[in-house]
Amino acid sequence: MRKTLVLVSLAVTSMVALAFLIPLALTVREIARDRALTTAERQASALGPVLVVTEDPAALERAVASTQAGAAGRMTVHLPDGGLVPRTTRGDFSAGDEQLTEAGRRGRSYTARVNGGYALLQPVSLDAGRTAVVEVFLPDDDLSRGVWKAWLVMTTVACALVAGSVAVADRLGNRMIRSTRRLAEAAGAFGDGELSVRIEPDGPPELVEAGLAFNAMADHVVQLLSAEREMAADLSHRLRTPMAALRLNAEALGDGPVAEQTREAVDRLEREVDQIIRTVRRPTGRGSCDASKVLRDRVAFWSVLAEDEGRSCELIGAEGPAPLPVPGTELAAAVDALLGNIFRHTAEGTGFVVTLHQGQGVTGILVADGGPGIADPDAALKRGSSGGGSTGLGLDIARRAAESSGGYLRIHRSVLGGAQVQMWFRTRWLPPSRRSRRSRRLVGRRHSRA
């Protein structure tokens, strides 16, 4: 925006300056020409009274020499008998006979083009119908004297005005951009979970209104989140009493396959309720973590159980640091949910691979296994369930972790033959329009590779 304002100001000011500069330059040139012609005509007219009084060459030479043009050798008097004063041969710059005749016929000053400039011909009427012509030669330099200097001054003034206009536009643009950037940074921080961030509106009235709207929106979101957390916490704690009664009833069923399945279902339900309560109690503000460290810790934890069940376990790409704008506990819960799904829904001996991929602005965590896979990935994503009797919190926890950073969750077929769950995290803040376009490009590339 700042560059656009500067370019617009430069274009508009330049056009205005040219609109005034070009006519003014032409006017200055015409003024210089008229000034030179007027001076020459005045000097030529000064010889009129002398020619009326006398035609003596010596007196005329003294009169010619007393003028500026005569002293410079650029004035000649053409007498009616063909004589010249001063007595010199006519140079290349002198007017021709036809031009002298035309000046006498007109009876007034006449300008004719000659070599190297112009000749001003001033006819003077004498007695007996005779006519003498006073010729003043005007070099081209005299006609344009001072023009280039005036043009240079005008160009300098125009450039100074354009530069001043651009500087003012740049300052205004900088003020606007500074306010816009603060608003964008506050929106990015708020989107990353810093719910306490607010801005002090400044800048143009429109940006002040946008800042006030952002602060009101942030307060409203905080109120909605607080009400939602309170409602979820109340609902979760209300489930404790019927859960306790359900467990007592399950324990009273005795032995048998049905009783065992009921107790397992009650255990799963209790775990999910506990997970809901932990999620509700988790602080609202966002944090960050090193994805490599979290993956190393979680894979090391699950590798013990994998060794007991004869599963191969491999972690790829977690050698260096990989910062993520996601709390470590939230990322660990998402990874545990995906790895737990592998242990619950695949046979013993099924291997799995966890891959950490770092790209420009995004980081991906790919969990692949050699199990039967997920028959309908789209349906699994919609309902948050991977099948096999899962309640669906595993995929849902992973999806929410990815989307909390502006990323997404995808399910593809892995090279091991089973499912590959991809969590893609955004590692830097982008404006919403660019974010959506980038997400579409990433999704398209992932589908084309699958």
Secondary structure, DSSP 8 states (H G I E B T S, - for coil): -HHHHHHHHHHHHHHHHHHHHHHHHHHHHHHHHHHHHHHHHHHHHTTHHHHHH---HHHHHHHHHTSHHHHTT-EEEE-TTS-EES-----TTS--HHHHHHHHHHTS-EEEEETTEEEEEEEEE-GGG-EEEEEEEEEHHHHTTTHHHHHHHHHHHHHHHHHHHHHHHHHHHHHHHHHHHHHHHHHHHHHTT-TT------SSHHHHHHHHHHHHHHHHHHHHHHHHHHHHHHHHHHTHHHHHHHHHHHHTT-SSHHHHHHHHHHHHHHHHHHHHHHHHHS-SS---EEHHHHHHHHHHHHHHHHHHTT--EEEES-SS--EESS-HHHHHHHHHHHHHHHHHHS-TT--EEEEEEE-SSEEEEEEEESS---S-HHHHHHHT--STT--SHHHHHHHHHHHTTT-EEEEEE-TTSSEEEEEEEE-S---HHHHHHHHHHHHHHHHHH-
